């Protein structure tokens, strides 16, 4: 008789092996650090959809991309920016700035989600150079400063896109501290950053509370563009329902309009059958900007998912080139990125491999009101009447002609019946 599989398994335990398992469990910590990281690597599942959207084009800020060959050319300019900073405050010399950054080193290191394998001196040098570069680049936009012949408009324009990449962030407390000592009599660094975000996103932003702390520029940006005032209501139900496309909504009587006064492009409202959406300019860099804002929301433990929610709605509204054309007619989408199908594809791909739930869906009230309007039968009839008979002057003329003919027919028939009754009597 052949032995069964169970009979061939060794029944005695290797206690040395068990002890090694216990040792591994003992050495495993629930938390590897005292605080959560805030500057993350973009997850591979997001990066695989569009790798270039997360790759710096011109300059490396922080440790993640510092060794990339195509970013080395900007290192020379970083030293010139540092020299400029050293000339601003006579009371601060190189030793003072190095000591300042050295005191923040531990806090800065743990901000990154990956262990930064650099010596202390190399890390402090990198933070000082990159911090000065970022400060002066922002001032180049807000104050039109030109520090050297290499500090051109082209440099500022291309560096701007890199500043809003998740893997290219610097700790905000480091930037605020450096700026405070370099420009003690200047505007607050937060005020400059608000101006930069206004230029980048073209919205009527209001600075967030000075009492709040921020992790980096992306985190600061998300706070600036958040249009909500009551986050407790951000719940749509057990799940996000099917949201029809713009053309389908339009056929159901929902009108679209460009919102004239708004806090940011996220400030979408629905009232009296009209969906008002702030204008979004589709241009170079908008894909990268949206993707990196979404990537941070996907990684952060305390995310409000504002840009992710915006993406869910816009991805639902835009399925085809016809949907893009409808939004363009109302000046909700403008720009020259490509044809309408390319723009539709851009929005449709933003949600690939992105996770979201009905919680923290700040557009819950908007979607619920739109669905209710869409599902009301009388609104569909009214919309069909407007589309089929009032969409152009000839249709209106035909409709009134048919009505007039119908009325004349009724009058003629009534007159004939009355004449017949009179003759019979």
N, C-alpha and C positions, 0 to 999 in steps of 0.2 A: 504494500500500500504506500502511495506517495504521501510525503509530508505536506500538510497544508501550509499556506503562507504564514498563518499565526504561529504554527509550531516551529518555524524557522527563525522567528524573531527572538532575539536575546531578551530574556525577562529580567535579568539582573541589571541594576542601574550602575552607571559609571559615576561614582560619587565625586571624583575629581572634575568631571565635566559639569555636574550639577553645581559644584562650588564655583566654577568659572562663570556660569550663568548668573549666579547670585552676585558675583563681583561686578559683572556688567550692569546689572540692575542697580546696585549700590552706587556705582559711579555715574549713573544717569541722573541728570538734574531736570526737574520740570521746567525750570527757567535757567537759561545759560547766562543771562545778564539781568541786572537790576531794573532795567527799563527797556521798553520796546523800541526797536529801531524805527527810524522815520524816513531814511533815504534807502530806497529798495532797488534791487535789480528787477528789471521788468521780467515777469514770468515768461518762460519759453513758449507757452501756449499762446500768449499774446504777441510775442515778438515774431513768431513764425508766420503770422498773417502779413506783416509788413515790417521787416527788419529795419529798413532805412528810416522809418518814422521815429525810431528811438536812438539812432546813431548820430552823435555830434558831427557836424559838418566842418567846423572851423577850430573849435577850442575845447579842450578838456578842462573840466572843473571838478576837483575831487579825485579820488583814487581809481574809479572804475575804468576810465579810458585814458589814463595818463601816459600809457606806453604805446598808444596807437601811432604809427609812423606819420599818418596824414595830419595829425594834430600837433606835431612838434614845432612847426613853423611859428606858432603863436607864442612860444616860450620866450622868445626875444622881446616881444612886446610886453609880456608880463613883467619883465625886469624894468622896463622903462616906466610902466605904471607904478611899480613899487617906488622907484626913484622920485616920481612925481608926488606920491603920498608923503614920502620922507621930507619933502620941501614945504609941506603945507602947515605943519604945526612945529614951530621952533622948539617947543618944550618936549618933543618926542624924537628920540633917535632910534637907530636900528635895534639896540639892546632892549629898549622899552617895548617895541612892537613884538620882538621875539619872545620876551618874557610874558607879554600879554597873551599871545597865542599859546605859549607853553602852558600857561595856567588853565587854558580851556581844552587842552589836548585830550584828556581822558573823556570828557563830555562829548567832544567832537568825534572821537573814534567810535563810541558806542552808538552814534546816530546812524551809522552805516550797517545795513543788514548782513554784510559779509565782513569777516575779520580783515582788517587792513594790515597786511604784512609788510610794514615799513618801519624803519628805525624811527626813533623819536625825532631826531634832527630832520630827517627827510620829510616826515609827516608835517612838522611845524613849518618847514620851508614851503611845502606845497600849499598849506592852508593860508599862509601869509601872501604868497604870490597870487594864488587864485582869488583870494578874498579882495585884494586890491584891484585886480583886473575886473572883477564883477562889479565892484562899487563904481569904478570910473567908467565902465561901459554903460551902466545905468545913467550916470551923470552925463555921459556923452549924448544920450537920448533926451534927457530932461533939460540940460543946460547947453546943449550944442557945443560941448567942449571938444577940442582937438589937441591931444597931448603931444603927438609926434606925427611925422609924415606917414607913418604906417597906420596911424589911427584914422582911417578913412571912413567915408560913409558906407562903402562896401563892407568894411570890417564890422561896423556897428550893425548893419542890417543882417548879415549872416550870423553874427554872434547872438543876435536876439532870439533866433529860433533855438539855438543851443541852450540858452538860459532857461527855457521852459521844458527841458527834457528831464525826466525823472532820475535817470542815472547820472545826471550832471549837476546835481544840487549840492549846495554848501549849507551847513547849519546856519539858521537865521540869526541865532544869538551871536555867532562869530562875526557876521557881517555888521550887525548893529553895534557891537563893541568896537570893531575896527573903525567904523565910520564916526562913532562918538569921539574917539581920540584924534582921528585924522582931521576932522572938520568940526571942531567943538562949537563953532558959531554958525554952522550951516543948518539947513532944514533937517528935520528928523529923517532917518533912513527910510522909515515907513512911508513918509510922504512922497519921497522920490519913487519908491516902489509902486505906490498907487498910480503915480503919473505914468510910469512905464506900462502898467497893466491897461490903463486907459488908452494908451497909444497902440498897444498890441491887440486889444479886443474891441476898441471903439465903443465904449459904453460909458454911461453917466454913473461912475462908481462913487461910492462914499467910503471913506477909510473905515476899517473895522475898529473896534474899541482898543484903546491903548493898553487896557488891562489884560488883553488876551496874549498868549504866547503862541508863536508860530514855529513850525519845524524848518521850513525853507520857503523859497519863493512860490513854488507850486501850491503849497498849503496856504500861504498868504493869499494867493490869487483866488483859490476856491472860496475863501472866506469873503473876499471882495465881491465876487459875482453871485453869491448865494442870495436869491431874491426872497427867501422865505422868512417869516417872522414867528411862525408857530409850528415848530417841528413836530409837536405832539400829534398833529392831524395827518402826518405823512403816512397814511396806510390806505391801500386800495381794496383790501379784502383778502381772501385766501389765495388769490393769484391775479396776475395781470391779465385782463380779458383781451380778446381779439380786438385790435384797433384797426378799423378800415383805413384804406388809403385816402389821400387827399381828394382824388377824383370821385371816389365812392361817397365820401362825406359830402362833397359838393352837390352830388345828385340828390342827396337826402335833405338838401336845403341849408346846409351849414356853409356860411360864408367865411372867406379868409381875408385877413387884412394885415397890413404892416403896422405893428405897434409903434407909435410915435414917441411915447414917454415910457422909459423902462430903466431898470437898474442894470441889467445885463442881458445877453442873448438868452438867458435861461428864464426870463420873466414873461412867461406865456399865460394868457388868460382867455376865458371863454364867457361870453355874456350875450344874452338875447340872440342866440343862434349864430354868433360870430366868433371865430377863433382868431385872436390877435397874437402874432408872433413877431418878435424883434427881428430886424434885418440882420442877416448873416452874410458876410462877404466871403465868397469861395475863392481863395487865392493861395499862392504858394505858402506853405507852412500851416494852413488851417487843419489839414489832416494830422500832421505831427502834433500840433497843439492839443487837439481833442483827444488823440490817442494817449498822450502822456498824462493828461488830467484824469482820464478814465483809468489808466494803469495805476496811478496813485490811489484812486478810490478803491480799486480792486485789492490793493495790498494793505491799506491802512485798516487797523482794527476799529477805529472810531469814525469810519467814513460815513458821510451823509448821502453819497451816491447821487449828487445833484446833476453832474454832467452825464453820468450813466443813465439817469432817468430821462434827461433831454434826448439822449441818443436813442433810447427805446421808442419814444414818441416820434421823433423825426424819421427813424428807420421804418416805422409802421406807416407814416404818412407818405413816404416816398418809396414806391415800388418800381415805377416805370418812368420813362422820360416824360410822359404826359403829366405825371404828378409834379415833376420838377418845373415843367412849363407853367402849370397852374400857379405854383408859388412864385415863379418869376414874374408872372403877370401882375401880381400884387406886391412886387418888390420885396418879398420876404427873403428870397435868395437872389443875390447878384454876384457878378464876378465873371472872369474869363478863364476859368480853370480848364474847360473843355466843353464838349457837347452835353446835352441834358442827360444822356445815358451814362456818361462818365460820372457826373455828379450823383446820379442815383446809385451807381455802384459804390461810390465813396461812402455814402451813408449806410448802404446795406452791409458793407464789410466792416464798419466800425463795431458792430455788435458780435462779430465772430469770436467765439471762445470767451466772451464776456459773461460773467455771472451776475445775476440780479434777482431780486425778489420784490414782492409787493410792499414790503416794509421800506420805509424811507423813500417812497415814491412820491416826491413832492408835487407831482402833477395829478394826484389822485382825484381831486375835485374837478379838474379840467376834463379828464378822461371820462369820469362818471357822467358829467353834464353833457358831453358830446355824444356818448352812447345813448343816453336817455332821449336826446333830441333826434338822433339817427333812428331809433327804434319806434318813434311816434309816427303812426301811419299818415296822419294828416299833413305832417311836414314833408313826407315823401310825395304825397299827391300835389302839394303846393309847389314843390321843387320840380316835379315832372311837368306841371302846367307852365311854369316859368321857362323851363328848358325847351319844351316842344312848341309853345305858342307865343312866348314873349321874348325869345332870344334875339329876334331881328324884326325890322319894320314890316317886311313882306309877310311874315308869319302872323303878325298882329292884324294886318289888313285882311289876310285870308280868314282869320278867326272872326273878326267883326263882320266880314262879308257873309260868312256862313250863318252867323247869328241873325243878321238882317234878313237873309233869305228865309231862315226858319220862322222868324216873326211874321214876315209877309205871308208865308204859307199858312201859318196859323190863322191870321186875319182873313185871308181869302177863304179858307175852309169854314171858318165860323160864319162869314157873310153868306156863303152858299147854303149852309145848313139853315140859317135864319130865313133866307129867301124861300127855301123849300117849305119850311114850316108855315110861312106866311101864305104861300100859294095854296097849300093844302087846306088851310083854314078858310 
